[in-house]
Amino acid sequence: MGRTYALLRSCAPLLAVGLLSGCDEQPASPQLTPVVAQDDLAFELVAIQGAQEPFADLAMFFEFNATDNDLGVQVFLDAEGWDLVSAKAPDQRSILQFMARNQLGSLGITELRFESAEPSPAGVLARFPAGPYAFRGRTVERGMQLVGVAYLSHDLPPAPVVTPDGDEDVDPDDTVIRWNPIPGLAGYEVIVSNEDNGRSMTVEMGPDATSLRVPAEFMEAGAEYKAEVLSIYPNGNKTITEVTFATAD
């Protein structure tokens, strides 16, 4: 039995992402041309035309939580106000179509950041092969065609070994997060969160760093904390180690 699909139809008043169904209205400009590939119905936004310019920023990478053993793919892009963005995998199959409509479409979006769901790491890696992912979009005011390529790698950095490890209470006036050195990194990111009040701090550090002294002003006595240390490869991939600890009264 045949199925009817609608993409980004105007019944969605502000914003639509991906494939939608159940609308009676016809899609507004740009027109869409369906392309069938490997039994999946995908769409190509054929109306993105005009002079080209690159995205101001474009990145696609994996973030692996070694503590929880989960992995997701993340995308970040930045450009002047745009209303259309699409992306293709290395096999040329469409993986993303994003359209802003009406008020949001006329205003434009400047940034987009998202993360996939996190089933098994092997399942995510199988869905997203390494290679070039082609992105393109359309700016609102000038009608420029935005273009860019993000290179996704399956090479993940090692997980940092982090202390404190929760065995002993930590002095809130002398809290130091330490980890083992890892060669070949672009840098580290350290996130310290107070599990009781929800406050957190994030610090980006260079590739030679092996510790972070947490400001005493951030710490509280008798509180539960989580520290995350992310090792970051030059390819953008990140690996997280999480530890929890408590501060002394």
TORKOL-846806 format. One line per field, with one value per residue: residue number from 1; x, y, z of N, C-alpha, C in turn. Coordinates in steps of 0.001 Angstrom, whole numbers. Layout:
N
k NUM  ...
n_px X  ...
n_py Y  ...
n_pz Z  ...
ca_px X  ...
ca_py Y  ...
ca_pz Z  ...
c_px X  ...
c_py Y  ...
c_pz Z  ...
//
This chain:
249
k 1  2  3  4  5  6  7  8  9  10  11  12  13  14  15  16  17  18  19  20  21  22  23  24  25  26  27  28  29  30  31  32  33  34  35  36  37  38  39  40  41  42  43  44  45  46  47  48  49  50  51  52  53  54  55  56  57  58  59  60  61  62  63  64  65  66  67  68  69  70  71  72  73  74  75  76  77  78  79  80  81  82  83  84  85  86  87  88  89  90  91  92  93  94  95  96  97  98  99  100  101  102  103  104  105  106  107  108  109  110  111  112  113  114  115  116  117  118  119  120  121  122  123  124  125  126  127  128  129  130  131  132  133  134  135  136  137  138  139  140  141  142  143  144  145  146  147  148  149  150  151  152  153  154  155  156  157  158  159  160  161  162  163  164  165  166  167  168  169  170  171  172  173  174  175  176  177  178  179  180  181  182  183  184  185  186  187  188  189  190  191  192  193  194  195  196  197  198  199  200  201  202  203  204  205  206  207  208  209  210  211  212  213  214  215  216  217  218  219  220  221  222  223  224  225  226  227  228  229  230  231  232  233  234  235  236  237  238  239  240  241  242  243  244  245  246  247  248  249
n_px 849  551  2138  1597  3592  4531  6593  7763  5475  3135  1382  2755  3417  5696  8213  9826  11151  12635  10674  7227  3814  300  -869  -3016  -2463  -601  2939  4856  6907  10430  10029  9855  11654  11125  13338  14124  15900  17473  15124  14227  12476  13607  14306  15218  16231  15648  15549  17523  19623  21847  24601  27498  28620  30741  29686  29948  30862  31265  30774  31025  30846  31749  30657  31716  30753  32608  32189  29432  29142  27947  27254  27013  26242  27149  26239  27209  26522  27030  26017  25162  21773  19597  17195  16922  18414  20232  21599  23923  25011  28161  27446  25667  23049  20267  20379  19486  17078  16091  13884  12928  9913  7446  7179  9687  11086  11264  12791  15148  17675  20637  22401  22786  22611  22852  22329  22432  20244  21321  21956  23532  27118  28277  26068  25557  27937  27763  25623  26561  28887  32439  33778  33158  30598  28177  26947  24404  22729  20438  20595  18607  18327  20097  19866  21869  23637  24565  27384  29252  31549  31745  33994  33714  35079  35958  37820  38404  39296  41350  39943  40078  41736  40502  40698  39334  37970  35742  36108  36937  36026  36252  38215  36540  37820  40107  39980  40929  40822  42138  43861  45137  47889  47308  48530  48594  46253  43833  42965  41410  38259  36692  34138  32457  30005  27565  25683  23603  22519  22495  24254  26949  30226  32324  35375  37739  40733  44249  46202  48275  47532  46901  45446  42949  42341  39636  37832  37501  35279  33288  32767  31003  30567  29857  28457  27302  29098  29751  32265  33349  35624  36695  38381  39747  40095  42019  40332  37884  36357  35193  35851  34456  35045  33448  33273  32200  31977  32124  32046  33731  32146
n_py -1190  2204  5117  8422  11265  14318  17142  19470  21163  23918  23877  23724  26216  27744  26341  23528  20250  17751  14914  15312  14391  14221  16697  18879  21038  22412  22283  25254  27520  26838  24509  20917  18054  14651  11997  8677  6360  3408  2226  4184  7245  10249  13798  16413  19728  21614  24279  25848  28150  30438  32758  31484  31028  30169  28393  30134  28722  25260  22046  18567  15843  13087  12384  10627  9020  7579  6639  6082  4555  5453  6972  9717  11550  14823  18053  21252  24411  27633  30723  33696  34979  32361  30311  27777  24584  21748  18397  15909  12516  10682  8722  10044  10079  11816  13257  15247  17800  21023  23575  26891  28628  31151  33628  33014  32110  34400  36014  34562  32131  31887  30111  26580  23814  20481  17169  13693  10925  8381  5364  2126  2478  1136  940  3624  4359  2656  3755  6211  6603  7153  10065  12648  14986  16754  20005  22417  25566  28386  31857  34437  37304  38001  35916  34072  31047  28816  26839  23934  21509  18905  16809  13670  11567  8278  7980  8008  9831  8654  7780  10012  9427  10116  11968  13539  10361  9835  8344  9614  12471  15795  18716  21716  24133  23533  22139  20071  18960  16249  14597  12047  12571  12808  12053  13883  15399  18008  19537  19954  19775  20785  20131  21046  20267  21186  18962  19389  22024  22578  24322  24990  24900  25518  24856  25449  23915  23682  21273  20282  20375  18990  19210  20951  23546  24156  27097  28339  29859  28773  26341  24415  23495  20168  19139  17478  16624  16536  15780  16245  15307  16045  14715  15932  15439  16597  16171  16829  14981  13794  12444  11447  11312  10680  11581  11374  13155  14179  17077  17985  18652
n_pz 0  -815  618  1826  2030  3558  3471  5740  5825  5525  7678  10012  12158  12894  12854  11399  11275  9412  8261  7927  8369  7458  6862  5028  3471  711  87  528  -1450  -1075  -3818  -3648  -4575  -4735  -3873  -4194  -2309  -1526  -415  1323  1742  687  466  -1715  -1478  -3944  -4562  -3467  -4435  -6184  -5521  -3831  -436  2334  5333  8418  10592  11040  12172  12846  14907  17119  20426  23114  25986  28237  30774  31041  28800  26347  23177  20999  17976  17107  15872  14833  13550  12082  10760  8843  9149  8319  6514  5501  5719  4720  4686  3561  3716  3322  1424  -140  681  2043  5253  6866  7010  7368  8053  8558  9197  8342  10850  12091  9889  8247  9829  10321  11231  13130  14394  14854  16867  17796  19171  18560  19481  21832  21405  21478  21321  19098  17422  16740  15420  13234  11872  11073  8913  8576  6952  4407  5089  3499  3705  3119  2696  2881  2914  4459  4007  1872  109  -391  -1207  1178  1855  2823  4201  6484  8076  9254  11695  12880  14807  18082  21045  23840  27074  29781  32918  35988  39038  42005  43197  44680  46996  49318  51308  50022  50478  50458  50133  48845  46304  43751  40507  38860  36164  33951  31666  28122  25019  21876  21808  21113  23165  26433  28154  31069  33307  36149  38443  40812  42440  44150  44037  41343  40079  37783  36307  33511  31969  29498  28474  27682  25687  27255  29867  33106  35393  37329  39440  41408  41909  45213  45776  44267  45406  47911  51314  52469  50221  47199  44281  40729  38427  35142  32727  29562  26897  23905  20523  17636  15449  16398  17845  21023  24269  27299  30789  33831  37250  40666  43748  47203  49313  52344  55521
ca_px 0  1357  2057  1736  4454  4633  7806  7840  4315  2863  573  3639  3415  6978  9433  9632  12392  12490  9485  5972  2690  -1008  -1269  -3711  -1978  510  4152  5176  8243  10863  9444  10650  11680  11428  14370  14048  17218  17551  13823  13881  12048  14344  13937  16289  15735  16222  15446  18651  20443  22480  26027  27846  29581  30835  29205  30945  31409  30596  31466  30268  31787  31195  30962  31620  30814  33213  31636  28100  29220  27019  27896  26107  26854  26745  26428  27112  26776  26799  26040  24189  20421  19211  15902  16986  19669  20135  22901  24021  26070  29101  26799  24754  21698  19924  20241  18957  16418  15639  13302  12216  8752  6682  7939  11069  11703  11593  13843  16363  18387  22084  23129  22068  23424  22034  22977  21556  20010  22537  21862  24867  28139  28422  24934  25718  29035  27296  24710  27271  30228  33433  33878  32658  29165  27990  25869  24117  21582  20093  20441  17311  18367  20822  19573  23103  23691  25593  27942  30334  31760  32264  34608  33461  36066  35671  38968  37994  40407  41248  39220  40942  41628  40236  40521  39021  37100  34604  36400  37097  35494  37209  38228  35957  38761  41288  39481  41707  40484  43371  43715  46398  48157  46989  49199  47900  44963  43702  42736  40483  37174  36375  32844  32218  28602  27028  24501  22547  21841  22472  25249  28046  31237  33002  36669  38495  42137  45145  46520  49275  46967  46609  44692  42208  41969  38314  37781  36814  33992  32299  32545  30258  30806  28785  27661  27646  29585  30172  33272  33502  36800  36559  39564  39280  41052  41950  39204  36671  35739  35400  35585  34165  35074  32727  33483  31417  32642  31470  32939  33642  31340
ca_py 0  3414  6049  9817  12028  15769  17668  20860  21845  25182  23746  23968  27667  28408  25603  22107  19546  16390  14500  15450  13876  14523  18066  18950  22143  22110  22959  26531  27606  26186  23232  19766  16943  13435  11100  7407  5726  2276  2039  5306  8406  11454  14945  17353  21092  22007  25713  26576  28572  31733  32782  30649  31428  29087  28594  30767  27643  23997  20930  17340  15016  12151  12557  9315  8999  6304  6204  5508  3772  5896  7799  10420  12419  16206  18979  22682  25281  29052  31536  34780  34467  31435  29654  26406  23840  20312  17730  14578  11630  10344  7929  10976  10033  12960  12936  16381  18901  21939  24771  27836  29125  32301  34641  32595  32033  35732  36575  33789  31485  32065  28957  25330  22841  19374  15881  12565  9977  7627  3923  1567  3128  442  1274  4976  4345  1993  4651  7385  6229  8220  10674  14013  15263  18020  20846  23614  26289  29612  33014  35102  38658  38113  34787  33360  29614  28450  25523  23518  20072  18470  15489  12885  10508  7280  7932  8626  9951  7830  8350  10445  8824  11336  11974  12533  9279  9657  7526  10466  13820  16760  20026  22678  25238  23027  21107  19994  17860  15811  13525  11594  13204  12028  12711  14076  16061  19443  20182  19348  20575  20301  20608  20716  20569  20963  18121  19806  23253  22660  25241  24315  25719  24849  25460  24865  23891  23262  19836  19892  20491  17735  19476  22193  23932  24752  28248  28080  30561  27914  25136  24497  22393  19194  19057  16446  17208  15693  16372  15615  15725  15655  14773  16385  15236  17629  15922  17285  13958  13981  11325  11971  10525  11333  11133  12086  13277  15036  17949  17827  19658
ca_pz 0  -898  1733  1433  2915  3339  4089  6154  5268  6167  8882  11143  12041  13070  12598  11141  11035  8928  7537  8625  7589  7986  6513  3757  2662  -165  528  -90  -2048  -2295  -4178  -3239  -5513  -3985  -4382  -3487  -2197  -615  202  2182  990  1063  -334  -2043  -1581  -5229  -4787  -2891  -5563  -6003  -5223  -2684  570  3313  6691  9277  11415  10749  12814  13078  15669  18089  21842  23745  27436  28593  32055  30801  27562  25308  22160  20105  16983  17328  14757  15120  12400  12318  9548  8923  9227  7255  6702  5005  5810  4478  4768  2960  4185  2248  374  -812  1226  2866  6674  7604  6320  8410  7455  9411  8457  8808  11581  12270  8575  7741  10679  10088  12332  12948  14893  15072  17598  18273  19404  18285  20559  22155  21619  21681  20487  17816  16576  16211  14449  12017  11164  10583  8459  8476  5630  4270  5136  2789  4216  2370  3201  2168  3785  4311  3462  600  -756  -724  -940  2142  1567  3700  4364  7776  7953  10459  11909  13904  15708  19333  21982  25044  28207  30880  34245  36752  40490  43028  42730  45566  48166  50481  51164  49487  51110  49506  49922  48126  45397  42524  39604  38187  35188  33347  30358  26926  23887  20608  21942  20848  24446  27383  28709  32412  33797  37548  38719  42150  42253  45070  43617  39890  39528  37109  35672  32411  31681  28395  28829  26619  25619  28251  31212  33817  36616  37437  40799  41371  42810  46478  45754  43610  46190  49154  52246  52617  48991  46224  43034  39608  37552  33831  31973  28165  26031  22590  19426  16591  14549  17056  18673  22458  25162  28635  32014  34911  38622  41669  45035  48161  50072  53786  56211
c_px 884  1138  2287  2561  4359  5863  7622  6665  3930  1915  1429  3930  4776  8143  9110  10966  12051  11182  8260  4875  1393  -1491  -1989  -3188  -793  1752  4374  6550  9274  10162  10412  10538  12016  12501  14319  15415  17153  16287  13449  13484  12781  13928  15138  15687  16346  16261  16563  19627  21137  23952  26301  28771  29615  30097  30317  31612  30596  31408  30504  31227  31022  31583  30665  31753  31327  32669  30300  28055  28105  27730  26833  26884  26292  27070  26320  27384  26384  26914  25125  22799  20001  17853  15887  18373  19376  21530  22801  25206  27037  28493  25742  23307  21469  19756  19610  18300  15766  15131  12623  11098  8197  7555  9413  11796  12096  12686  15176  16968  19878  22882  22200  23027  22499  22880  21966  21220  21233  22221  23276  25884  28307  27288  25048  26811  28604  26387  25431  28692  31161  33447  33279  31129  28949  26760  25646  22855  21329  19928  19147  17450  18991  20547  20808  22948  24861  26078  29044  30394  32346  32779  34477  34452  35574  36816  38629  39185  40239  40494  40204  40696  41608  40168  40068  37987  35965  34882  36503  36479  36611  37083  37660  36867  40003  40874  40257  41255  41748  43055  45078  46634  47842  47643  48266  46559  45016  43491  41792  39360  36812  35077  32682  30814  28274  25714  23333  21800  21838  23466  26374  29013  31942  34276  37302  39985  42969  45514  47542  48747  46708  45835  43967  41882  40649  38281  36969  35441  32893  31887  31750  30592  29601  27893  28171  28015  29831  31194  33335  34754  36667  37910  39085  40390  40971  40809  37870  36017  36139  35089  35507  34419  34373  33136  32566  32194  31828  32501  32693  32771  32246
c_py 1239  4301  7460  10547  13499  16257  19136  21679  23038  25075  23870  25462  28320  27604  24149  21486  18163  16149  14617  14876  14326  15925  18052  20070  21723  22864  24258  26460  27552  24860  22097  18664  15665  12602  9825  6748  4634  2161  3133  6483  9626  12571  15840  18739  21728  23519  26511  26899  29885  31602  32049  31385  30341  29429  29249  29735  26398  22868  19769  16364  14066  12586  11232  9473  7636  5770  5508  4607  4150  6893  8429  11227  13816  17044  20400  23440  26704  29779  32726  34192  33609  30825  28215  25828  22370  19712  16347  13820  11332  9511  8726  10853  11245  12528  14081  17361  19767  23206  25615  28466  30386  33270  34263  32517  33386  36398  35886  33246  31662  30854  27758  24356  21722  18123  14783  11827  9080  6159  3354  2308  2458  784  2654  5012  3689  2902  5828  7007  7431  8775  12064  14082  16669  18747  22007  24265  27536  30740  33749  36422  38708  36963  34031  31877  29335  27038  25213  22011  19828  17047  14752  11731  9546  7144  8712  8734  9015  8558  8800  9616  9977  11048  13376  11526  8982  8855  8352  11827  14791  18077  21056  23875  24815  21858  21162  18766  17518  14690  13207  12318  12243  12726  12892  14763  17504  20205  19368  20335  19963  20963  20130  21175  20268  20217  18556  21038  23470  23624  24448  25335  24885  25607  24711  25007  23347  21798  19371  19947  19115  17979  20803  22422  24689  25928  27944  28739  29711  26750  25439  23298  21466  19053  17935  17108  16114  16463  15554  16187  15156  15787  15026  16195  16411  17411  16329  16267  14130  12691  11852  10906  11329  10737  11949  12113  14200  15907  17761  18936  20735
c_pz 0  319  1219  2470  2574  4063  4428  5627  6120  7347  10117  11170  12129  12530  12347  10823  10525  8207  8417  7757  8232  7715  5174  2880  1817  288  -224  -713  -943  -2547  -3866  -4283  -4757  -4682  -3565  -3507  -1147  234  1193  1306  1521  137  -536  -2204  -2824  -5415  -4129  -4013  -5229  -5701  -3918  -1727  1635  4603  7504  10179  11130  11359  12995  13748  16587  19496  22544  25247  27865  29905  31870  29566  26591  24404  21286  19092  17178  16099  15292  13840  12742  10980  9775  8786  8050  7570  6220  5261  5522  4523  4147  3550  3034  1128  -378  -354  2123  4319  7465  6651  7379  7741  8530  8597  9115  9597  11715  10939  8027  8565  10432  11367  12085  13397  14997  15746  18074  18437  19128  19572  20705  22443  21839  20818  19125  16872  15970  15158  13140  11196  10512  10171  8448  7056  5611  4281  4576  3323  3252  2922  2385  3167  3464  3567  2071  -348  -1203  -425  -5  1839  2565  3799  5743  7628  9278  10534  12989  14905  16972  20286  23174  26154  29275  32149  35238  38242  40893  42531  43691  46813  49441  50216  50791  50252  50134  49228  49149  47238  44085  41733  38821  37207  34581  32025  29215  25739  22691  20684  21456  22141  25310  27682  30040  32863  35233  37896  40172  41994  43129  44568  42110  39275  38875  36548  34619  32088  30508  28695  27674  26696  26649  29675  31809  35107  36504  38904  40727  42339  44064  46502  45122  44502  47463  50025  52295  51411  48097  44903  41992  38794  36266  33169  30571  27479  24612  21562  18438  15602  15163  17968  20142  23211  26585  29693  33099  36249  39532  42964  45914  48854  51559  54387  56825
//
